[in-house]
Every structure is written in C-alpha cells, then in structure tokens.
Amino acid sequence: MRILIVEDEPDLLASLAQALREEGYAVDTADNGDDGLFNAEGTDYDAIVLDVMLPGLDGWEILKRLRKTKKTPVLMLTARDQTRDRVKGLDTGADDYVVKPFDLEEVFARLRAIIRRSTNKTTNIVEIGEVKVDTAARNVLLKDKLVDLTAREYSLVEFLALHRGEVVSRTQLYEHLFDENESSMSNLLDVHVSNVRKKLGAEFIVTRRGHGYCIE
Amino acid sequence: MISKSIKWRLQLWYGLILVAVLVGFGVTSYQLERNRQFRRVDEEMHRRVGALAQQLHGPPHGRQAGRQPDPNRLPGRMPEDRPPPEFGDDNPPPGGGRGAPKFELTPQLAVLFGTNVPGNFYFRIHLVEGDHREIARSDNYPDRPAGGPDLDNFFDPQKQGDGHAGKFNNPPPLNFEKDRVVEDVLPSGEVIEVGCSIAPELRELDLTALKLAGIGAVILLLGFAGGWVFVGRALQPVTEISATAAKISAGDLSQRINTSEAESELGQLAAVLNSTFARLETAFAQQKQFASDAAHELRTPVTVILTQTQMTLSRERDAASYKQTVEACQRAAQRMRKLIETLLELARFDAGQEVLKRLNFDLAKTVADCVDMVQPLADERHIQIESDLKPLEMNGDSERLAQVVTNLLTNAIQYNQPNGQVRIKLAGQGGLAVLEVADTGKGIASEDLPYVFERFYRADKSRTGAGNAGLGLSICKAIVEAHGGTMEVSSVEKSGTTFIVRLPLGV
C-alpha cells in the first residue's frame, strides 16, 4: 500500500511518514500544495493524507483538481472541527477527515477504512482457502495459525488479496509497495514473492508470465 | 409581584384618580340635585309663609313675608286691631290670645295646606315672646317627638343680640327626619312655621344617589378595562424588549427588538438597545473567532507532540531517535509558548492592562538600533536596507516601539524578493512622528489588505516558521494604538508593500 502525505509542518510530516512506514505502508511526502498535487496526479496512491492549510495550493484546491482525474481515497487533516468545514471537505470529495490533534491509531484506522472501501470490501478479513488476511490487525493466518511475515511481505499479500482474481502487474506492485525513495530493483519483488510462497504455500501466488501476479 | 409590576401600579394610580374624580363628580351632582329639590320645596314654603303672613296682617307693605324685613317695624308693635285668626276645626289654640292677632284659614289658604295637598304642607303660628302662645296650626301639624328640636325657642330674639327679629327673615330651612321646616319671625312678633314632608324628595335623592353610584361604577369599570387595554398596549414594547433581552441573555445574540414604533420613546430605547446588542454580538463573535483561532493555532503543535511521541513509543528505538523526538517536541512546545505569550500580550493590551514605560527618547536612534539588529537577516537574503532617519525626540515606550519597528523590518525582509530593498524613513510632521517601512516584495493582494492587522490573518496561509501565527501585525497595531498612534498599509501587487506608522510625539 502506497500513501502520499501532504503536510507543511515538518515535524508532523516526519512523524506521520515514519509511523506509516512502520505500519508497512510505502510513503511519499510533500510539504506544499503544488508538490502535493503533482505527486497525487502522477502516481496511483492507495490513499492520500491531505492537510487543509498548506502554502501554495490549499487542501481544498488540491482535492478539487485531483477529483477531475483520480478517485484516490483522501483522508483530510483539518485543524477546524466545525461542521461546515467537515461538510465542505466531504462535499469536495474527501473520503474522511480527522481533526487535529489526533491519535495515530485513529489515522491508521481511518486510512484502513477508506482503502477497504475503495476496494469494495466490507470487512477487514479476506479469506483465501485456508489463509486469512486480517487487514486491521495486519497479520495473516494459515489454518488459524499466525504466519510470521515481514511488513513488506504482508503488504504484498494484502495488496494481492484485496485485488483477488485480478492480475496485478509488477509495475503496479512496485508503485504500491515501494515509495519514491526506494530503488525499484526488479529482483526485490521476486524475493518477497518467493518468501511468501515459502510461508503460505507455493500455489498461493500464481505467476502470470508477462503479466504479473495473481491470487485466485 | 403585582406591586412590582408597572402595569399594576399604573392601573392602581389610574384607578385611584378615576375613583377620586368620580366620587367628586357624584357628590357634587348629588349636592346640586339636593339643593335644587330643596330650593323648590323652600320656595313653596316661603310662598306659604308669605300667604300666612298676609292673612295674619293683611297685604305686606312693600314686602313679601319672609323677604326683606322693614327696619321700621320692630317686634312687639303688632296691630292690635286685627281680629284673632280662626283656628282649625278641632284644633283650638292653647291658651287665650292676649292681644294676639286673629287668624282665619281662608279656603284660598286651605288649598295650600293639608294632607291632600301634594307635599303635605302644614303650619303653625305662635308668638315669639312670652309663653310662645300658639295662634294657629294646621290639622296636619305633626306632633314632634319629645326631645326634638325646640322650635319654640329656636328663634329666641334675646339670644340673637339686639332683638332685630327682621334678621331672621328668610332663615335657612331645617330638616327634621323626613320633614323640612321654615320659620319666619314677623316684625309684629309672630312666628310662622311652615313645614312639609320631604319624603318623596328624599326618595328621589336616594334614587339619584343610586343612579350616580351605578353610573360611576360602570364608568369605573369601563375606565379600568380601557386603562388595562391601553396600559397593556403602551407596555407591549417593554414586554417585547424584555422577551428579546431574555433570549439574548440565554445566548442568542442575533435577536433584535422590533422597532416599528421608532418614533415613540420606547422605540428609541429599542433602537439604542438594538445597537448595543449588535455591538455585543460583534464583540462576542470577535472573541469567539479569537478563541477559535487561538485553539486552532495550538492544534498543530499539539498534533506534532502527539504523533511524535506515539510513533516513538510504538516500539523500542535507539537513542538518536528518542533525541529526535524530544527535539521535535521541544520545537512544538516553544511554538506554543510563543503563541501563548503573544496571546496574553494581546489580551493585556485589549484589557488596557499593558503599562507603557513612557520616557523621552530619540526615536531615530531606536529605529537605527532595530535596523542594526535585523541587518544579519537582511544580509543572509541579500537585501539592502536604506535608512533615512531624522532625529526625533518623542515620549513613549522605546522598547515597545522597537518591537514594532523590528517586526515591520523582519516582515519587509522575509516577504521580499532576493536582492530586494527595504526602505525605512522617519520624519516629523506637525507633532507626529511618521515612520514608513517599504519593501520590494510581491505585495499583498487587495482582497487581503483590509485584514492584515486582524489576528491570525495570514495572507499566504503558510505556517512555515515557528511563531508566525499571524499575530505580529496585531501586536504592532496594539502597541501603536496604545501610544495614541495609527497604522496603515498600502500595497501594489508584485511591486511592494508600505507600512506607515504615525505616532504623536507627546513632548
């Protein structure tokens, strides 16, 4: 899962980015509105965390322009908790909002929720045969036993599970699993796939040669 | 409750006045009616007295009985040659008439007296002197109960001084129970007493009194009802005002009193109250906005502290990460401290509690010091500061004014273009110190210009830089205004902004 954070307060941006990376997300950041819009339009993020008050384009404007081309789920960070601000945000196309000051746990939960909704899932648990992927607890159970996965491995399983039945290209996987700062060494993805197969069974991830990967 | 209600008090006073007027009117009417009735009766009685006197002594010599007395005719000088009067049928006079005049009740006279005559007139004639011997009385002369007024002695000439009986002519009639009696003393020494029953008159008067009381009661009731309606209507705006004021005190400051009756006194009061309410509403709205903005400004640093600590505590870290987190928290705390200090400072200026340390000093020197202080910042951004300062002695708080100058200079440097210029000019102008700070920055958009002195207003919405909460110019304005000065701004987009401060020299 790859997320863009647009926030101009450097300490807040840094802590949010680190916290989300530690949760297993690939995170890109922007500290002003113009860069934020540029990134948001150029990459298929799984979700965008967008502050309202920004130098340059403000959050409303970014949202308005982004909605012309993309349906990326957007979580607004607002410092004003008045109803009209919330209504304005939701009407402009935000999927949810959190009011500053917030708890990180809440940001995580809301992000999971908007991502889940964007993939048309109603629960946090995806069952694939004997494998259960719990997107809330961020873990995977095989025959009701917890499987020890790295964050990146979990992200791979989660992304494929949420797009079950679809063939996901390597490019897509790179876009969603790695942020802009990571070099996209092609064998890194293969290593992760191979590790997941060792832990969950060789047939869990199917390779479609020339197209990508798939969970059936 | 009732005693405190204006409506009830007005009604009470109004009612009391109405009652007084009605009672006065009623009593007067009753008296007039009574006098009219009695005058009629009295005229009748005097007519009969005259007739009796004429019968007794013949036609009067130029006078009517019971009218103008003849001063030449003294009592006692009664004509002896008169025949004694004939008395009523079965009512012989007590005692014999020693020299008493004769009296004969002629038929012409008889129709004036008797029980079948309307009014039931009766008479009695007796001598005024001596044993008050009776000369004549009518059949229907009532027997006065013992202990009643002594009519025989009532007109005792001895008691009246010099014996001029004439002065008793036409005396005031008297009422006895349901009778009215008039007595006249003739100059010849006889007393003619004529009376009649005034029972019908009294009955009529009672009826009149009843009628007056009834009419009075009706008028009073109508008056009360009308008064109630009018007082209620007159006090209606007061009720509205108090209802509106109650709503306002309950927290709805948008309420206004209906001032449709603007020309009345209450309408004027309502207008005054409305303008007060409007000012209150504005003040409350500003206060609310200020509090909301202050809270808003505090949200971001609090969020930084929360996310930094929560993220850091979520797992074991190395020392360097903890240090980073603590530093970030410190920055957030510093920012909050600066914000709180600024807010308190503004609050003190608002409350007029900020005391200026007024001293005489050279403003040009203070400004020059400020320029020196910001010079490193200007050098860093390759900005040139041009000063044109005329020495200017003024009275004021030099530290506070230095704060203003530094703030304006810092803004002029920060919002300037690289290699730009800042011009600062100080000159005296008719008792005022005029300080101009101009930059060559990108200027302020005309739609933002009216708000630059408003608290928390930031034209570029940028939050970069701790303490840049949009309060700097508000503080400057507060300081300048505390010195009795003014501050204004003009700006041309893409070419620069100029702030002008005018301060009274005060020396």
Interface residues (C-beta under 8 A of the other chain):
Chain A: D8 E9 D11 L12 A14 S15 L16 Q18 A19 E22 M53 L54 P55 D58 A79 R80 V99 K100 P101 F102 D103 L104 E105
Chain B: S292 H296 R299 T300 V302 T303 V304 I305 L306 T307 Q308 Q310 M311 T312 S314 R315 T325 A328 R331 A332 D460 K461 S462 R463 T464
